[in-house]
Amino acid sequence: MVLRMIAAQVAWLEAAIDALNEALPPLTSFILPGGSPGAAALHVARTIARRAERAAVTTARAEPLNPEALIYLNRLSDYLFVAARTANAGADPLWVPGGSRQP
């Protein structure tokens, strides 16, 4: 069985990302993975999706691969990031430059 990715699946992810982003405050700092247990799990899933994307890009260099699959994996990881922000309900753990330095 061959898994076929099509542009409509990518478009669905992009629409879902846009819909989730509408309710979120704009990014003003780098977001650290974590927060609520659900958000942390979504950040782990995002990491796995990024790993799959890197493996797919490597595979695509050696043999033909559906380009929609690469786009889908990229958008999936973006969706998981926005879903994690949504799960944190605006209380994302933010990176503070120099915040962990010892005095």
C-alpha positions in Angstrom: 0.0 0.0 0.0 1.4 3.4 -1.0 0.6 6.4 1.2 -0.3 9.3 -1.1 -0.1 12.9 0.1 -2.0 15.5 -1.8 -2.0 19.3 -1.8 -5.5 19.3 -0.2 -4.0 17.7 2.9 -1.4 20.4 3.1 -4.1 23.0 2.6 -6.1 21.6 5.5 -3.1 21.8 7.8 -2.4 25.4 6.8 -6.0 26.3 7.4 -5.9 24.6 10.8 -2.7 26.5 11.7 -4.3 29.8 10.7 -7.4 29.1 12.8 -5.4 28.2 15.9 -3.1 31.2 15.4 -6.0 33.6 15.4 -6.7 33.1 19.1 -3.0 33.3 20.2 -1.0 36.3 21.1 1.8 37.2 18.7 5.2 35.7 19.4 7.5 38.1 21.2 10.2 35.7 22.4 11.5 32.2 21.7 9.2 29.6 23.2 10.7 26.8 25.2 9.2 23.3 24.8 7.0 22.4 27.7 4.3 24.0 29.8 1.2 21.9 30.4 1.5 18.1 30.1 -0.5 18.2 26.8 1.7 20.9 25.4 4.8 19.1 26.3 3.5 16.0 24.5 2.7 18.1 21.5 6.3 19.5 21.5 7.6 15.9 21.6 5.4 15.0 18.7 6.7 18.1 16.8 10.3 16.9 17.4 9.4 13.5 16.0 7.7 15.1 12.9 10.9 17.2 12.4 13.0 14.1 12.6 10.7 12.4 10.0 11.0 15.4 7.8 14.8 15.3 7.9 14.7 11.5 7.1 12.4 12.2 4.2 14.6 14.9 2.8 17.6 12.6 2.9 15.6 9.8 1.2 14.4 12.3 -1.5 18.1 12.9 -2.4 18.5 9.2 -3.2 15.2 8.3 -4.7 12.0 9.8 -6.0 9.7 11.0 -3.2 6.3 12.7 -3.5 7.2 16.4 -2.8 3.8 16.9 -1.1 4.9 14.5 1.6 7.9 16.8 2.4 5.6 19.8 2.5 3.1 18.0 4.6 5.7 16.9 7.2 7.0 20.5 7.4 3.5 21.9 7.9 2.6 19.1 10.4 5.5 20.2 12.7 4.3 23.8 12.4 0.7 22.6 13.3 2.0 20.7 16.3 3.9 23.9 17.5 0.8 26.0 17.3 -1.3 23.3 18.9 1.2 23.2 21.8 0.8 27.0 22.2 -2.9 26.6 22.2 -2.7 23.8 24.9 -0.7 26.2 27.0 -3.5 28.8 26.8 -1.1 31.7 26.4 1.1 30.7 29.3 4.0 29.4 27.1 7.4 29.1 28.8 9.5 31.8 27.3 13.2 32.0 26.8 14.7 35.0 28.6 18.1 35.9 27.3 20.6 35.5 30.1 17.9 34.4 32.4 19.7 31.3 33.6 23.1 33.0 34.2 24.5 32.8 37.7 25.3 36.2 39.2 
